[in-house]
Amino acid sequence: MLTGSANRLRHGSMRNTQKAQVSLEFIIIFAIALSFLIMVLPAVLSAQRSAQAELHSFYLRKMADDIEYTSNTLCIMGEGNERAVSIVSDSDMNITSTALPGRSFTITDGSARIARGVKCSTNISAQLKKGSTEIILKNENEIIVLK
C-alpha cells in the first residue's frame, strides 16, 4: 500500500499524463482541420473568381442590351426623340460606333468586347468610369448620337 505522499505523486503524474493526452489530441484535431482548410481553400477561391467573371460579363451584356433597345426605340420614334439609359459598370469601359456612322456599336473594357447591331446609324463615342452612370441617346437626322 502506498503512503499518502506517494499516492499523491502517482495521481498527480496521471493527471499530467491526461492533460498531455488532451493537448496532443487537440493538436491532432487542429492539424486535421487545418489540412482540410488548405485543401478546400483553392476550390473556394476559384469559384469566387468564376462568379466575379460571370458578374462582369452580365454587366457588359446588360449594358449592351439596354443601349441596343434604346437605340432601336429611338429609330422607330423618329428624329428629335431622346432617352436616358442607366448604366452600372464594375470597370472603366468604352462605347464606340463600329464605323462612323455605322449601324452597330461596341463596348470594350480591359478584358471583354461586345458588339450589337441597331436599326439606325449610330455615332456614339463615350468613356465610362466604374460605377453608376446615365447616358442620353438622341435621334438626330436618323442617326443615334450620345448627347
C-alpha positions in Angstrom: 0.0 0.0 0.0 1.2 3.5 -0.9 1.7 6.2 1.6 -0.2 9.4 1.3 2.6 11.4 -0.4 3.4 8.6 -2.8 -0.2 8.2 -3.7 -0.5 12.0 -4.4 2.6 11.8 -6.6 1.2 8.8 -8.5 -2.2 10.5 -9.1 -0.5 13.8 -9.9 1.5 12.2 -12.6 -1.6 10.6 -14.0 -3.3 14.0 -14.2 -0.3 15.4 -16.0 -0.4 12.4 -18.4 -4.2 13.0 -19.1 -3.5 16.8 -19.6 -0.8 15.9 -22.1 -3.0 13.5 -23.9 -5.8 16.1 -24.2 -3.3 18.6 -25.5 -1.9 16.1 -28.1 -5.5 15.2 -29.2 -6.3 18.9 -29.7 -3.1 19.4 -31.7 -4.0 16.4 -33.9 -7.6 17.6 -34.5 -6.4 21.1 -35.2 -3.8 19.8 -37.7 -6.6 17.7 -39.5 -8.9 20.8 -39.6 -6.0 22.9 -41.0 -5.2 20.3 -43.6 -8.8 20.2 -44.7 -8.9 24.0 -45.0 -5.8 24.0 -47.1 -7.3 21.5 -49.5 -10.7 23.3 -49.8 -9.5 26.9 -50.0 -8.2 26.8 -53.6 -11.6 25.5 -54.8 -13.4 28.2 -52.9 -11.2 30.9 -54.4 -11.6 29.5 -57.9 -15.4 29.6 -57.5 -15.2 33.2 -56.3 -13.1 34.2 -59.3 -15.6 32.4 -61.7 -18.5 34.2 -60.1 -16.9 37.6 -60.4 -16.1 36.9 -64.1 -19.7 35.9 -64.7 -21.0 39.0 -62.9 -18.7 41.2 -65.0 -20.0 39.5 -68.2 -23.5 40.1 -67.1 -22.9 43.8 -66.6 -21.5 44.1 -70.1 -24.4 42.2 -71.7 -27.0 44.2 -69.8 -25.4 47.5 -70.8 -25.2 46.4 -74.4 -28.8 45.2 -74.4 -30.1 48.4 -72.8 -28.2 50.6 -75.3 -29.4 48.4 -78.2 -33.0 48.5 -77.1 -33.0 52.3 -76.5 -31.3 52.9 -79.9 -33.8 50.8 -81.7 -36.7 52.5 -79.9 -35.3 55.9 -80.9 -35.0 54.8 -84.5 -38.7 53.8 -84.5 -39.8 57.0 -82.7 -38.1 59.3 -85.2 -36.0 62.4 -85.2 -35.7 64.6 -82.1 -36.5 61.9 -79.6 -34.1 61.1 -76.8 -34.0 58.6 -73.9 -31.8 58.2 -70.9 -30.0 54.9 -70.3 -28.8 54.0 -66.7 -25.6 52.0 -66.8 -24.0 50.1 -63.9 -20.4 49.2 -64.6 -17.9 47.3 -62.5 -14.9 48.7 -64.5 -14.0 51.5 -66.9 -15.5 51.0 -70.4 -15.5 52.5 -73.8 -18.6 52.6 -76.1 -17.9 53.4 -79.8 -19.7 53.1 -83.1 -18.1 50.4 -85.2 -17.8 52.7 -88.2 -18.8 56.4 -88.0 -21.7 56.4 -88.8 -22.3 52.7 -88.6 -25.3 50.5 -87.7 -23.6 49.0 -84.7 -21.7 49.9 -81.6 -19.0 48.1 -79.5 -18.5 48.1 -75.7 -15.0 47.3 -74.6 -13.1 47.1 -71.4 -9.7 45.6 -70.4 -10.9 42.0 -70.8 -14.0 41.8 -72.9 -15.7 43.2 -76.1 -19.4 43.1 -77.0 -20.9 44.4 -80.3 -24.5 45.0 -81.1 -26.4 46.0 -84.2 -29.1 48.6 -84.4 -31.8 49.7 -86.9 -30.4 53.2 -87.4 -26.9 54.6 -88.0 -25.0 55.4 -84.8 -22.4 58.0 -83.9 -21.6 57.0 -80.3 -18.4 57.5 -78.5 -18.0 57.6 -74.7 -15.6 56.6 -72.0 -17.5 55.4 -68.9 -16.0 55.2 -65.4 -16.6 52.4 -63.0 -19.9 52.8 -61.1 -23.4 54.0 -62.0 -23.8 56.5 -64.9 -26.6 57.8 -67.0 -26.1 58.5 -70.7 -28.6 60.2 -73.0 -29.1 58.9 -76.5 -30.9 61.1 -79.2 -32.1 60.6 -82.7 -30.7 63.4 -84.8 -31.3 63.1 -88.5 -32.0 59.4 -88.2 -28.6 58.9 -86.5 -28.4 57.8 -82.9 -25.9 60.1 -81.1 -24.8 60.4 -77.5 -25.9 63.7 -76.1 
